[in-house]
């Protein structure tokens, strides 16, 4: 049942991304082009998502636990470290160059656009590279200890 609701949540998200036009990289890139063909619709999509999330969290977190888990898994760290800042910068730069973020690219795979497949392959390669670098850093730190 948990897998079904995970799928359903992803489906609703993907449909929302598609309906809002955020699976179209040109629409996203136009948001970043403030001196040219600026399109503010991305700000409205983000604002709507923020409002829904704010209200949803107020209701959901009043419950003692999620429906399909024993406890909520919320972030506990509040500090800003180099991996967080670096990852955010890489995400933003990649989004600005390609016009895709992972949330918009996955539903766009269904369009068959080769650029989406190239982006998704690069995304997966980047994730793998980051994991390999993290493992190498952890191994080096363990060897030094």
N, C-alpha and C positions, 0 to 999 in steps of 0.2 A: 504494500500500500504506500509505503514511504517513497519508493521509486516512482510510482505512478504520480504522486503529487509533486515530486521533483520535476518530472517530465512536464506536467501540466503548468507548473510555474514558469519553466523555461519556454513553453509554448506561448503562454500569455505575454511574456516579456518579448519574445521574438515577433509576435504579431504586433505588439505596441511599437516596437522599433520600426517595423515595416510600414505600418499605417502612418506613423509620424514622419516618414521619409528619411529617418536617420540611417537607414541602410544604404542610402545613396551618398557616396563620398563627395559628390559635387555640392550637395546641400550643406554638408558639414564644412567643407573647405570655404564655402561662401560665408559661413559664420565667422571664420577667422580673417576674411578679407574685409576689414573694417574701412579701408580706403577705397574699395572698389564696389563689388556687387554684394555688399553685406546683406545677409539674411538672418534676422534675429530669431527664427523659429526654433533653433537649438536651445536658446535661453528659455523659451517657453516650455519646451519639452523637459528640460532639466528642472525648471521651477515647478512644473506639475508633478514630476517624480519626487521632488523634495517635499512637497506638501503631502502627497500620499504616504510617503515614508514616515514623515513626522507624525501624522495621525495614526498610521498603522502601528508604529512602535508604542505609542501611548496605550493602545488597546492590548496589543500582544504581550507587552512586558508586565502587564497586571496579572497575567496568568502565572501559576507556580512553575510551569514547565511547558515546553513545546508539546504538540500533540504526538510527534513521533520520536521524541528524544527524552532523556531523563533530566536534562538541564539546558538552559540557554548557553550558547557559546559566543560570548561577547568579547571584544578586545579589551585587554586590561592595560596594555601599555599606552602611555600618553606622550612619550618623548619622541622627538624628531631625530632620527639617526641617518647616517650616510646612505644605507641601503634604501630607506624610505624616500629620501629626497632624490637620490639618483634614479630610482625606479619611477618616481613621479615625473621627473624631467624627461626620461627616455619615453615614457608613455605619452606625454604631451607633445614632444617633438615628433614622434611617430604618427600620432593622430593628426597633427598639423600637416605633415608631409603626405600621408596616404589618404587621409579623410576617413579612415576606419578606426574604430576602437574594437576590442574583442567583442563587446556586446552588440555592436552593429554589424560586424563582419560575419559572425556565425549565422544569423538569419539570412544574410545576403549570399551565403554559399548556394542557396537554392536558386539564385538567378543565373548561375552558370558563368558569371563574369570571370574571366581568367585572372583579373587583378585581385579579386577576392581570394582566390586560391593561392596566389603568390603571397598576398599579405598574411593569410592564415599559416602558410608554410614558414614564412619568416617569423611569425609570432611563436610558433611551436619551436623553431630553432633557437629563438631568443630565450624561451623558457628553459630549454635544455641547457643552453650555454650558461645561463644564470645558475642553474642547479649544479652544473659541473664546477663552476668557479666557487660557489659556496662550499661544496664538498672539498675542494682543494684547499681552501682557506681553513676549513675546520680540521683537515688532516695535518696541515702545516702547524696550526696552533697546538694540536694534540701532540705532535712530534716534539715541539719545543718545550712542552710542559713535562 
